[in-house]
Amino acid sequence: MTERPLQLPSKQAQLSSKLVRDLREKAIEFVLFLAALSSVGVTFAIIGILIEESFLFFQKVSIVEFLTSTTWSPLIADADGKFNYGILPLISGTLVTTAVALLLAVPLGTIAAIYLSEFAKPRVREVVKPALELLAGIPTVVYGYFAFLFVTPLLQKVYPDLPGFNMLSAGLVIGVMIIPYVSSLSEDAMRAVPVHLREGSYAMGATRLQTALRVVLPAAISGISAAYILGISRAVGETMVVAIAAGGQPNLTWNPTEPAQTITAYIVAVSLGDLPYGSLEYETIFAAGLTLVLMTLVFNIGGHFLRKRYREIY
């Protein structure tokens, strides 16, 4: 029995196979490009709508009054029969609740990230990290009622004069809510630090804590700062917690123990379909929304430059 000679594919078959493979890769590349382009397109569409509607608002209200006036009452006239369109009370409420949230979330989230990355055993990490990230899956309305019905009465035992609606309890609960964002991303950034940096630190006689704080943490500061910026953006945009627990009265104050209204709380309070389209009251929603987007954009730009600077240093 004679063996049949091995037949190699013809040159035409090779070219056809290569053409099919190239076309398939081009199609996959095009689909991925459309996916990336769609997210950018949605972002620009949102910003475009906000700018268009806000432009109609600023044709009727001075931008100087909008940015400098200390009274916000676009729906109810004051004693003089005048409607006021100063956004500062909403900005102050947003910044105060965000600051309270960060004062809780940043240290606790960073400590949790250091523990999970440098000290926790693999089996412990497999249990603790998913349990911590589970906090991000709880509906925000549940957090809101938790702040109003549990945290506020608890704080009133320490501060008897604390009102039922206040920014302190809302900010603390928002801080608990964003801990998973800070801890998870920070822990991922710390675990991405090369092992040889840790080994070099141990070889110099440093302890695990010294290595974590003086070697791993500075080396991962770029990713950690990104986690902080994400936490800030999440806190600034929170709606239901502040709408339920912080109160619905615009109040220009920097005292977290007082009630106030945030930008998101105002938007959710008035965008219920009761305002006629095209009215000045309706357009205030978009002006407030544009202000919120610009605030978030400023935080993200600041975080970008911060990450860039630390990349150059480390």
Salt bridges, closest charged atoms under 4 A:
ASP22 OD2 - LYS18 NZ 3.11
GLU118 OE2 - ARG198 NH2 2.79
GLU187 OE2 - ARG125 NE 3.81
GLU187 OE1 - LYS129 NZ 2.61
GLU187 OE2 - ARG191 NE 3.62
ASP188 OD1 - LYS129 NZ 2.89
GLU238 OE1 - ARG234 NH1 3.00
GLU283 OE1 - LYS60 NZ 3.43
